[in-house]
Amino acid sequence: MSDAKATFARLVAEQGDKNQLLKAFDPNNLVDPDDQNTFECRRCGLLCCVDKTIVLRPSEYYRIAWFLARHFPPMLTEPWAAFGTGGVSGLPIARIAFEPTGMDGPSVCPFLIPVFDEAGKLNFPLARCGIYPVRPAACRIYPYGRCEIHDPETSENQEIIT
């Protein structure tokens, strides 16, 4: 077991009842650095582009804006980003503004480029990412998630992948 995984398991055991975020994670779902990646992207535009919350780092936001200005000028007028404040930190954050498809339908990434068949019906599995070269880190590492844990005993921060 890696140091980060052991630290995370200890923190969940110690604080899991008091910390709802820790309670939601299972230490067994953490990825060890020595584990082999068995996920292979199917480029379907289906799993990673529907009903997600993608928070952007400032550099990711500006990289996407630069890419859109060079390749898709009309997109700059579309509301592709949503702004707010972080719940715990109160700091300003930007996220990709996923668009609802209907009353009960999923919300879809605004950068998902649809593909239609001859009859004009949406062929969702063939859809592609319109910002693939500059996609955010969360999209690059999907289906994995990344977070940082702080160990109060050692005052060290460790990045973990789940």
PAPA-348831 format. One record per residue (C-alpha): residue in one letter; x, y, z. Coordinates in pm, whole numbers, padded with zeros to 5 digits, always signed. Example, Ala and Ser with C-alpha at 12.3 -4.5 7.8 and 13.67 -1.06 7.14 Angstrom:
<nodes>
A+01230-00450+00780S+01367-00106+00714
</nodes>
This chain:
<nodes>
M+00000+00000+00000S+00135+00341-00095D+00203+00608+00166A-00082+00826+00033K-00326+00534+00040A-00224+00442+00396T-00253+00804+00509F-00595+00836+00347A-00717+00512+00505R-00600+00635+00847L-00771+00974+00802V-01098+00808+00697A-01081+00581+01002E-01008+00873+01236Q-01236+01141+01093G-01483+00959+00870D-01780+01012+01100K-01707+01386+01137N-01611+01465+00778Q-01883+01391+00519L-01640+01424+00228L-01407+01163+00374K-01705+00944+00456A-01801+00941+00087F-01466+00793-00019D-01363+00433+00010P-00985+00397+00056N-01006+00076-00151N-01098+00286-00456L-00772+00480-00448V-00528+00411-00727D-00179+00301-00628P+00100+00452-00840D+00217+00098-00919D-00127-00013-01046Q-00168-00070-01416N-00425+00149-01590T-00696-00072-01738F-00921+00208-01866E-00920+00274-02238C-01101+00575-02383R-01362+00477-02643R-01392+00841-02761C-01767+00803-02735G-01840+01147-02588L-02095+00976-02369L-01962+00903-02022C-01726+01189-01949C-01933+01462-02117V-02269+01413-01943D-02382+01525-01596K-02041+01630-01464T-01909+01925-01269I-01578+02036-01419V-01412+02305-01209L-01147+02494-01401R-00814+02621-01281P-00746+02978-01401S-00488+02849-01650E-00741+02600-01791Y-01007+02870-01828Y-00769+03101-02017R-00634+02817-02233I-00990+02723-02338A-01078+03090-02404W-00764+03129-02618F-00846+02810-02812L-01205+02920-02873A-01094+03265-02993R-00861+03105-03248H-01088+02826-03371F-01451+02911-03285P-01498+03290-03254P-01881+03270-03220M-01840+03049-02910L-01700+03343-02715T-02051+03489-02699E-02197+03164-02567P-02205+03108-02190W-01964+02814-02181A-01838+02894-01830A-02027+02951-01506F-01877+03155-01225G-01939+03136-00853T-01765+03100-00521G-01626+02787-00363G-01848+02650-00089V-01579+02604+00173S-01315+02854+00058G-01540+03134-00066L-01287+03191-00346P-01408+03262-00699I-01429+02956-00922A-01513+02890-01284R-01663+02571-01415I-01781+02445-01750A-02151+02528-01783F-02311+02199-01881E-02634+02254-02078P-02956+02073-01982T-03104+01870-02266G-03460+01879-02133M-03674+01869-01819D-03550+01529-01701G-03266+01482-01946P-02897+01490-01869S-02684+01802-01887V-02423+01791-02162C-02086+01961-02203P-02120+02264-02433F-01805+02155-02616L-01947+01821-02723I-01974+01832-03103P-02281+01634-03212V-02282+01394-03505F-02603+01325-03695D-02691+01028-03916E-02844+01053-04265A-03195+01085-04119G-03089+01380-03905K-03103+01181-03582L-02835+01252-03322N-02576+00975-03311F-02453+01042-02959P-02181+00774-02941L-01999+00938-03233A-01994+01286-03074R-01650+01441-03019C-01488+01692-02785G-01454+02032-02952I-01171+02143-02721Y-00987+01811-02702P-00634+01961-02737V-00696+02202-02446R-00939+01999-02235P-00912+02046-01857A-00714+01809-01635A-01035+01652-01500C-01125+01549-01856R-00773+01425-01926I-00768+01185-01632Y-01130+01065-01657P-01255+00819-01519Y-01023+00896-01233G-01061+01183-00989R-00784+01376-00820C-00777+01535-00479E-00527+01644-00221I-00527+01531+00140H-00362+01706+00431D-00216+01490+00705P-00244+01681+01034E+00015+01452+01199T+00292+01530+00953S+00159+01859+00806E+00220+01711+00460N-00009+01736+00158Q-00039+01433-00070E-00219+01406-00400I-00433+01097-00442I-00615+00950-00740T-00945+00772-00697
</nodes>
